[in-house]
Amino acid sequence: MPSIPHPEELLDYTTSCLLPTPWAQFTLHAFVEHSTGKEHLAMTLGDIHDGEPVLARVHSECLTGDVLFSQRCDCGAQLEGALKKIADEGRGILLYLRQEGRGIGLVNKIRAYRLQEAGADTVEANLQLGFHADARNYELCKPMLAQFGIKALKLMTNNPRKIDAMEKLGVTVSERVPLLVNRNAFNNGYLNTKEKKLGHMMQTPVEAVAEDGQL
């Protein structure tokens, strides 16, 4: 049986540069994954080495949403919203993982879009193509965060599985920060499916309390 690599053996830190954005001037860091050659990124701002929980976003690549402004998902708006929140805080990190289409790749994501246009939801489309509903893997986060000495996060996410993944890696999630953005006519069904089938928390705290009859 092959040995399981230590986290430090999963990827290499290569280089960094300054990256001015509309919200702040971040530092952009590049990593290369050993097994695939994929290039993953981190964007950092402020003093993140002081041991305090760091405002963070773990963002999976979505070319259609992040680059092509697709309204079929909320990915591009989440990316922009997370960077703005980090800029407002003056301190934080965004990990950009190259796992397009919840890990199935760009071409298969487009195939899944075709199935959705024929009536499947996002989970059904992935399953019809022979994939898991969510095939992402977050093990690379540990060595990426370790590069900056980060052990605790205030994690911007609506996905409880992402929180569980961080904690299984030994990364403390001290707080979940909701990131609810850009619900529209094109992605309403997609967001509802994420809530109903994948357990995403797609309500604001106030809405959740009201639904429980506590307001």
LONU-793290 format. One record per residue (C-alpha): residue in three letters; chain; x, y, z. Coordinates in steps of 0.5 Angstrom, whole numbers, always signed. Layout:
<sites>
site aa->ALA, ch->A, px->X, py->Y, pz->Z
...
</sites>
This chain:
<sites>
site aa->MET, ch->A, px->+0, py->+0, pz->+0
site aa->PRO, ch->A, px->+3, py->+7, pz->-2
site aa->SER, ch->A, px->+5, py->+12, pz->+4
site aa->ILE, ch->A, px->+0, py->+18, pz->+5
site aa->PRO, ch->A, px->+4, py->+24, pz->+3
site aa->HIS, ch->A, px->+5, py->+29, pz->+9
site aa->PRO, ch->A, px->+2, py->+36, pz->+7
site aa->GLU, ch->A, px->+8, py->+39, pz->+6
site aa->GLU, ch->A, px->+9, py->+34, pz->+0
site aa->LEU, ch->A, px->+3, py->+36, pz->-3
site aa->LEU, ch->A, px->+5, py->+42, pz->-6
site aa->ASP, ch->A, px->+11, py->+47, pz->-7
site aa->TYR, ch->A, px->+11, py->+55, pz->-5
site aa->THR, ch->A, px->+14, py->+58, pz->-11
site aa->THR, ch->A, px->+13, py->+66, pz->-11
site aa->SER, ch->A, px->+9, py->+72, pz->-10
site aa->CYS, ch->A, px->+8, py->+79, pz->-12
site aa->LEU, ch->A, px->+3, py->+85, pz->-11
site aa->LEU, ch->A, px->-3, py->+85, pz->-14
site aa->PRO, ch->A, px->-7, py->+92, pz->-14
site aa->THR, ch->A, px->-15, py->+90, pz->-14
site aa->PRO, ch->A, px->-21, py->+95, pz->-14
site aa->TRP, ch->A, px->-21, py->+94, pz->-6
site aa->ALA, ch->A, px->-14, py->+93, pz->-4
site aa->GLN, ch->A, px->-7, py->+92, pz->-6
site aa->PHE, ch->A, px->-6, py->+84, pz->-4
site aa->THR, ch->A, px->+0, py->+80, pz->-4
site aa->LEU, ch->A, px->-1, py->+74, pz->-9
site aa->HIS, ch->A, px->+2, py->+68, pz->-8
site aa->ALA, ch->A, px->+3, py->+62, pz->-12
site aa->PHE, ch->A, px->+4, py->+54, pz->-11
site aa->VAL, ch->A, px->+4, py->+48, pz->-15
site aa->GLU, ch->A, px->+1, py->+42, pz->-13
site aa->HIS, ch->A, px->+6, py->+36, pz->-14
site aa->SER, ch->A, px->+1, py->+30, pz->-17
site aa->THR, ch->A, px->-2, py->+34, pz->-22
site aa->GLY, ch->A, px->+2, py->+40, pz->-24
site aa->LYS, ch->A, px->-4, py->+45, pz->-22
site aa->GLU, ch->A, px->-2, py->+52, pz->-20
site aa->HIS, ch->A, px->-6, py->+54, pz->-14
site aa->LEU, ch->A, px->-6, py->+61, pz->-11
site aa->ALA, ch->A, px->-7, py->+65, pz->-4
site aa->MET, ch->A, px->-9, py->+73, pz->-4
site aa->THR, ch->A, px->-6, py->+76, pz->+3
site aa->LEU, ch->A, px->-7, py->+82, pz->+6
site aa->GLY, ch->A, px->-5, py->+85, pz->+13
site aa->ASP, ch->A, px->-2, py->+82, pz->+19
site aa->ILE, ch->A, px->-4, py->+75, pz->+18
site aa->HIS, ch->A, px->+2, py->+72, pz->+23
site aa->ASP, ch->A, px->+0, py->+74, pz->+30
site aa->GLY, ch->A, px->-4, py->+68, pz->+32
site aa->GLU, ch->A, px->-11, py->+71, pz->+32
site aa->PRO, ch->A, px->-16, py->+68, pz->+27
site aa->VAL, ch->A, px->-16, py->+70, pz->+20
site aa->LEU, ch->A, px->-22, py->+72, pz->+16
site aa->ALA, ch->A, px->-21, py->+67, pz->+10
site aa->ARG, ch->A, px->-25, py->+65, pz->+4
site aa->VAL, ch->A, px->-23, py->+58, pz->+1
site aa->HIS, ch->A, px->-25, py->+59, pz->-6
site aa->SER, ch->A, px->-26, py->+54, pz->-12
site aa->GLU, ch->A, px->-24, py->+56, pz->-19
site aa->CYS, ch->A, px->-30, py->+58, pz->-23
site aa->LEU, ch->A, px->-28, py->+60, pz->-30
site aa->THR, ch->A, px->-35, py->+62, pz->-32
site aa->GLY, ch->A, px->-37, py->+65, pz->-26
site aa->ASP, ch->A, px->-31, py->+69, pz->-24
site aa->VAL, ch->A, px->-28, py->+71, pz->-31
site aa->LEU, ch->A, px->-34, py->+70, pz->-35
site aa->PHE, ch->A, px->-39, py->+74, pz->-31
site aa->SER, ch->A, px->-44, py->+68, pz->-31
site aa->GLN, ch->A, px->-51, py->+69, pz->-27
site aa->ARG, ch->A, px->-52, py->+61, pz->-27
site aa->CYS, ch->A, px->-48, py->+61, pz->-20
site aa->ASP, ch->A, px->-46, py->+66, pz->-14
site aa->CYS, ch->A, px->-39, py->+64, pz->-15
site aa->GLY, ch->A, px->-36, py->+71, pz->-18
site aa->ALA, ch->A, px->-40, py->+75, pz->-13
site aa->GLN, ch->A, px->-38, py->+71, pz->-7
site aa->LEU, ch->A, px->-30, py->+72, pz->-10
site aa->GLU, ch->A, px->-31, py->+79, pz->-10
site aa->GLY, ch->A, px->-35, py->+80, pz->-4
site aa->ALA, ch->A, px->-30, py->+76, pz->+0
site aa->LEU, ch->A, px->-24, py->+80, pz->-3
site aa->LYS, ch->A, px->-28, py->+86, pz->-1
site aa->LYS, ch->A, px->-30, py->+84, pz->+6
site aa->ILE, ch->A, px->-22, py->+82, pz->+7
site aa->ALA, ch->A, px->-20, py->+89, pz->+5
site aa->ASP, ch->A, px->-26, py->+92, pz->+9
site aa->GLU, ch->A, px->-22, py->+88, pz->+15
site aa->GLY, ch->A, px->-15, py->+90, pz->+13
site aa->ARG, ch->A, px->-13, py->+83, pz->+14
site aa->GLY, ch->A, px->-15, py->+76, pz->+11
site aa->ILE, ch->A, px->-13, py->+71, pz->+6
site aa->LEU, ch->A, px->-17, py->+68, pz->+0
site aa->LEU, ch->A, px->-15, py->+61, pz->-2
site aa->TYR, ch->A, px->-16, py->+60, pz->-10
site aa->LEU, ch->A, px->-16, py->+52, pz->-11
site aa->ARG, ch->A, px->-16, py->+50, pz->-18
site aa->GLN, ch->A, px->-22, py->+45, pz->-18
site aa->GLU, ch->A, px->-27, py->+47, pz->-23
site aa->GLY, ch->A, px->-34, py->+45, pz->-23
site aa->ARG, ch->A, px->-34, py->+42, pz->-16
site aa->GLY, ch->A, px->-28, py->+38, pz->-18
site aa->ILE, ch->A, px->-31, py->+35, pz->-25
site aa->GLY, ch->A, px->-27, py->+40, pz->-29
site aa->LEU, ch->A, px->-29, py->+45, pz->-34
site aa->VAL, ch->A, px->-31, py->+41, pz->-40
site aa->ASN, ch->A, px->-35, py->+36, pz->-35
site aa->LYS, ch->A, px->-38, py->+43, pz->-32
site aa->ILE, ch->A, px->-41, py->+45, pz->-39
site aa->ARG, ch->A, px->-44, py->+38, pz->-40
site aa->ALA, ch->A, px->-47, py->+39, pz->-33
site aa->TYR, ch->A, px->-50, py->+45, pz->-35
site aa->ARG, ch->A, px->-53, py->+42, pz->-42
site aa->LEU, ch->A, px->-56, py->+37, pz->-37
site aa->GLN, ch->A, px->-59, py->+42, pz->-33
site aa->GLU, ch->A, px->-62, py->+46, pz->-39
site aa->ALA, ch->A, px->-66, py->+39, pz->-40
site aa->GLY, ch->A, px->-69, py->+39, pz->-33
site aa->ALA, ch->A, px->-63, py->+36, pz->-28
site aa->ASP, ch->A, px->-61, py->+40, pz->-22
site aa->THR, ch->A, px->-54, py->+41, pz->-21
site aa->VAL, ch->A, px->-53, py->+35, pz->-16
site aa->GLU, ch->A, px->-57, py->+30, pz->-21
site aa->ALA, ch->A, px->-53, py->+33, pz->-27
site aa->ASN, ch->A, px->-46, py->+31, pz->-24
site aa->LEU, ch->A, px->-49, py->+24, pz->-22
site aa->GLN, ch->A, px->-52, py->+23, pz->-29
site aa->LEU, ch->A, px->-44, py->+24, pz->-31
site aa->GLY, ch->A, px->-42, py->+19, pz->-26
site aa->PHE, ch->A, px->-39, py->+24, pz->-21
site aa->HIS, ch->A, px->-40, py->+25, pz->-14
site aa->ALA, ch->A, px->-45, py->+31, pz->-13
site aa->ASP, ch->A, px->-39, py->+35, pz->-10
site aa->ALA, ch->A, px->-32, py->+32, pz->-12
site aa->ARG, ch->A, px->-28, py->+37, pz->-9
site aa->ASN, ch->A, px->-22, py->+36, pz->-4
site aa->TYR, ch->A, px->-19, py->+41, pz->+1
site aa->GLU, ch->A, px->-13, py->+37, pz->+3
site aa->LEU, ch->A, px->-8, py->+43, pz->+0
site aa->CYS, ch->A, px->-11, py->+48, pz->+5
site aa->LYS, ch->A, px->-7, py->+45, pz->+10
site aa->PRO, ch->A, px->+0, py->+47, pz->+7
site aa->MET, ch->A, px->-2, py->+53, pz->+4
site aa->LEU, ch->A, px->-5, py->+56, pz->+11
site aa->ALA, ch->A, px->+2, py->+53, pz->+14
site aa->GLN, ch->A, px->+6, py->+57, pz->+10
site aa->PHE, ch->A, px->+3, py->+63, pz->+13
site aa->GLY, ch->A, px->+3, py->+60, pz->+20
site aa->ILE, ch->A, px->-5, py->+61, pz->+20
site aa->LYS, ch->A, px->-8, py->+56, pz->+25
site aa->ALA, ch->A, px->-15, py->+59, pz->+26
site aa->LEU, ch->A, px->-20, py->+62, pz->+21
site aa->LYS, ch->A, px->-26, py->+66, pz->+21
site aa->LEU, ch->A, px->-29, py->+63, pz->+15
site aa->MET, ch->A, px->-33, py->+66, pz->+10
site aa->THR, ch->A, px->-38, py->+60, pz->+7
site aa->ASN, ch->A, px->-45, py->+58, pz->+7
site aa->ASN, ch->A, px->-42, py->+50, pz->+6
site aa->PRO, ch->A, px->-42, py->+46, pz->+13
site aa->ARG, ch->A, px->-38, py->+41, pz->+9
site aa->LYS, ch->A, px->-32, py->+46, pz->+8
site aa->ILE, ch->A, px->-32, py->+48, pz->+16
site aa->ASP, ch->A, px->-32, py->+40, pz->+17
site aa->ALA, ch->A, px->-26, py->+39, pz->+12
site aa->MET, ch->A, px->-22, py->+45, pz->+15
site aa->GLU, ch->A, px->-23, py->+42, pz->+22
site aa->LYS, ch->A, px->-21, py->+35, pz->+20
site aa->LEU, ch->A, px->-15, py->+38, pz->+17
site aa->GLY, ch->A, px->-13, py->+41, pz->+24
site aa->VAL, ch->A, px->-15, py->+48, pz->+22
site aa->THR, ch->A, px->-20, py->+51, pz->+27
site aa->VAL, ch->A, px->-26, py->+55, pz->+25
site aa->SER, ch->A, px->-27, py->+60, pz->+30
site aa->GLU, ch->A, px->-33, py->+63, pz->+27
site aa->ARG, ch->A, px->-37, py->+62, pz->+20
site aa->VAL, ch->A, px->-38, py->+69, pz->+16
site aa->PRO, ch->A, px->-44, py->+68, pz->+12
site aa->LEU, ch->A, px->-43, py->+70, pz->+4
site aa->LEU, ch->A, px->-50, py->+71, pz->+1
site aa->VAL, ch->A, px->-50, py->+74, pz->-5
site aa->ASN, ch->A, px->-53, py->+75, pz->-12
site aa->ARG, ch->A, px->-59, py->+71, pz->-12
site aa->ASN, ch->A, px->-62, py->+72, pz->-19
site aa->ALA, ch->A, px->-67, py->+69, pz->-23
site aa->PHE, ch->A, px->-62, py->+65, pz->-27
site aa->ASN, ch->A, px->-59, py->+62, pz->-20
site aa->ASN, ch->A, px->-65, py->+61, pz->-16
site aa->GLY, ch->A, px->-66, py->+54, pz->-17
site aa->TYR, ch->A, px->-58, py->+53, pz->-16
site aa->LEU, ch->A, px->-58, py->+56, pz->-10
site aa->ASN, ch->A, px->-64, py->+52, pz->-7
site aa->THR, ch->A, px->-61, py->+46, pz->-9
site aa->LYS, ch->A, px->-55, py->+47, pz->-5
site aa->GLU, ch->A, px->-59, py->+48, pz->+1
site aa->LYS, ch->A, px->-64, py->+42, pz->+0
site aa->LYS, ch->A, px->-59, py->+37, pz->-3
site aa->LEU, ch->A, px->-52, py->+39, pz->+0
site aa->GLY, ch->A, px->-54, py->+43, pz->+6
site aa->HIS, ch->A, px->-51, py->+50, pz->+5
site aa->MET, ch->A, px->-54, py->+55, pz->+10
site aa->MET, ch->A, px->-57, py->+60, pz->+5
site aa->GLN, ch->A, px->-61, py->+64, pz->+10
site aa->THR, ch->A, px->-58, py->+70, pz->+14
site aa->PRO, ch->A, px->-58, py->+69, pz->+21
site aa->VAL, ch->A, px->-65, py->+73, pz->+22
site aa->GLU, ch->A, px->-68, py->+69, pz->+17
site aa->ALA, ch->A, px->-66, py->+63, pz->+20
site aa->VAL, ch->A, px->-69, py->+65, pz->+27
site aa->ALA, ch->A, px->-75, py->+68, pz->+24
site aa->GLU, ch->A, px->-77, py->+61, pz->+20
site aa->ASP, ch->A, px->-76, py->+57, pz->+27
site aa->GLY, ch->A, px->-81, py->+62, pz->+30
site aa->GLN, ch->A, px->-77, py->+66, pz->+35
site aa->LEU, ch->A, px->-78, py->+73, pz->+32
</sites>
